[in-house]
């Protein structure tokens, strides 16, 4: 149990000595203890007059710290199946507490901003914060200011509320563009490889959230690097490449415009000005790269560094590099199961090497995805540091659209075949909440599908005249 916290139940005299040091000179004890003792004194002064510390208070404090440290291990972040048991050991019994303690009031609730409350209420709050569709890894970071920032963001807003129907409608429209675009390509260009975004359509509202948040906190340029999966969708629905250009490449109309041996359409880059909701626009660039080789990563970092030096007088807060890569396409790497692909719990385990926090999020919960992206962007700008967003999703098809994954993963793809896409799930959620009419989803679908068909007809007509 000691590994979860710097407070040891076995040494109450040591804690008492630290408290005496705190009363003599608060700066003489570590920040975590200082925060705890400050909250304890506040609660003692305003709500009770205990003569000494109760060992049960420290048991509950250990529980709180454990949720902050490893709550992500049991968070609901996988849209296909429950996370495997990683031995998180978050039961109250593991901390020396019993069912009878659930109704007892604990002063340490002030650590969560709740004041003196029951253990039952503390657990409810902790589970909302750390066991929902978002999981957080941040408490290993040594910088006190960063940890306190994370705790405030998480624990003061445990429902991760998205405010305003306009924002929710925008998220829905972005999801609709992602879903309909992939379905349209699949029906009109049967058998063509496109490495679709299906199963991970929340990427489109995610990138939109990052770009808008970045602009709000001072970013002037965004440089993006990614693998081939989902690139066509991002080119069309984020980068601003016209649907006619995408369809024309499928129709083979632009092959003569490429010098040399050329490259396939889902390897190409693009740059454009991205329109902002508040007015104005921001420059975004997607770097081209062959296949899924991550040689593009240092290229993107180099571009961001060079632009920061040359255009913004070495003010790197003005340029935001974003690197996107699938964890072996999530869930499965061609035929390798995720639990056989590495020895770590997550592909993002490398983050701890550079003291970078990680936000794990369920790709089916698009509002949680948007919250995670906004939070990550704010963190990067505030602390000028890297941060990982581990959006757990899946691929609807195999490695490409001509591959049948049911041969190697029949159980998983039986689950996938029955799943609704994130747009339909979100539309139903908003309708149940009374925030939109269910007919709006059908209307969005029809309008966008008709628009794409009209653009494809124009491209085909153009092709007849070449």
Secondary structure, 3 states (H helix, E strand, C coil): CHHHCCCCCCCHHHHHHHHHHHHHCHHHCCHHHHHHHHHHHHHHHHHCCCCCCCHHHHHHHHHHHHHHHHHHHHCCCCCCCCCCCCCCCCCHHHHCCCHHHHHCEEHHHHHHCCCCEEHHHHHHHHHHHHCCCEEEECCCCCCHHHHHHHHHHHHCCCCCCCCCHHHHHHHHHHHHHHHHHHHHHHHHCCCCCCCCCCCCCHHHHHHHHHHHHHHHCCCCEEEEEECCCCHHHHHHHCCCCCHHHHHHHHCCCCHHHCCCCCCCHHHCCEEEEEECCCCCEEEEEECCCCCCCCCHHHHHHHHHHHHHHHHCCCCHHHEEEEEECCCCCCCEECCEEHHHCCCCCCHHHHHHHHCCCEEEEECCCHHHHHHHHHHHHHHHHHHCCCCEEEEECCCCCCCCCCCCHHHCCHHHHHHHHCCCCHHHHHHHHHHHCCCCCHHHHHHHHHHHHHHHHHHHHHHHHHHHCC
